[in-house]
Amino acid sequence: MTDDKQELADGSDALLEALVLLRETQRRMKAEHVASARFRELAHDAHQVTDDIMWLVREQDELGDRIPTGEDTIEDVIRETPAS
C-alpha cells in the first residue's frame, strides 16, 4: 500500500471526526443565547473546525489526483492497515 493511500484513509477518518465535532458544536450553539460570550466562543470553535474540514477536503482532493486509479477503496486500505 502506498503512503498516499494510507494518508487518504487517515484523512477520511479525520474528516468524519471533524464533521462529528462540528455537528456537536452547532448543537451546543443552539442552546446558548445568541451573541452571548459562550455563543461567540462556540462560533469561533465552529469556524476553526470548518477551516480544518476544508483543509482535509482539499488534501483528499490532491491525494486523489496523485493516486493511480485502481480497485482499492478507502475501506480496503483501512482493512489492510495493521492495528497499532
C-alpha positions in Angstrom: 0.0 0.0 0.0 1.3 3.5 -0.8 1.8 6.2 1.8 -0.6 8.4 -0.2 -3.4 5.7 0.1 -2.7 5.5 3.8 -2.8 9.3 4.1 -6.1 9.3 2.2 -7.6 6.8 4.6 -6.3 8.7 7.6 -7.7 11.9 6.2 -11.0 10.3 5.6 -11.2 9.2 9.3 -10.1 12.7 10.4 -12.8 14.3 8.2 -15.5 12.2 9.7 -14.4 13.0 13.2 -14.3 16.7 12.4 -17.8 16.6 11.0 -19.0 15.0 14.2 -17.3 17.7 16.2 -18.8 20.4 14.0 -22.3 18.9 14.5 -21.8 18.8 18.3 -20.6 22.3 18.4 -23.5 23.5 16.3 -25.9 21.6 18.6 -24.4 23.3 21.7 -24.7 26.7 20.0 -28.4 26.2 19.6 -28.8 26.0 23.4 -26.9 29.3 24.0 -28.3 32.9 24.0 -27.4 34.5 20.7 -24.4 36.7 20.9 -23.5 35.7 24.4 -19.9 35.1 25.3 -20.4 31.3 25.2 -22.2 31.5 21.8 -19.3 33.5 20.4 -16.8 31.1 21.8 -18.7 28.2 20.2 -19.0 30.1 16.9 -15.2 30.6 16.9 -14.7 26.8 17.6 -17.1 26.0 14.7 -15.1 28.3 12.4 -11.9 26.6 13.4 -13.4 23.1 12.7 -14.8 24.3 9.4 -11.3 25.5 8.4 -9.9 22.1 9.3 -12.7 20.4 7.3 -11.9 22.5 4.2 -8.2 21.7 4.6 -8.9 18.0 4.9 -11.2 18.1 1.8 -8.5 19.9 -0.3 -5.9 17.4 0.9 -8.1 14.4 -0.1 -8.7 16.0 -3.5 -4.9 16.4 -4.0 -4.2 12.9 -2.9 -6.9 11.6 -5.1 -5.2 13.2 -8.1 -1.8 11.7 -7.2 -3.0 8.1 -6.5 -3.4 6.0 -9.7 -6.8 4.7 -10.4 -7.2 1.1 -9.1 -9.6 -1.3 -7.4 -9.0 -0.3 -3.8 -11.5 1.7 -1.8 -10.6 3.6 1.4 -12.3 0.8 3.3 -9.9 -1.7 1.6 -6.9 0.5 2.7 -8.2 0.6 6.3 -8.6 -3.2 6.4 -5.1 -3.7 5.1 -3.6 -1.4 7.8 -2.0 -3.3 10.7 -3.5 -2.5 14.1 -1.2 -0.3 16.2 
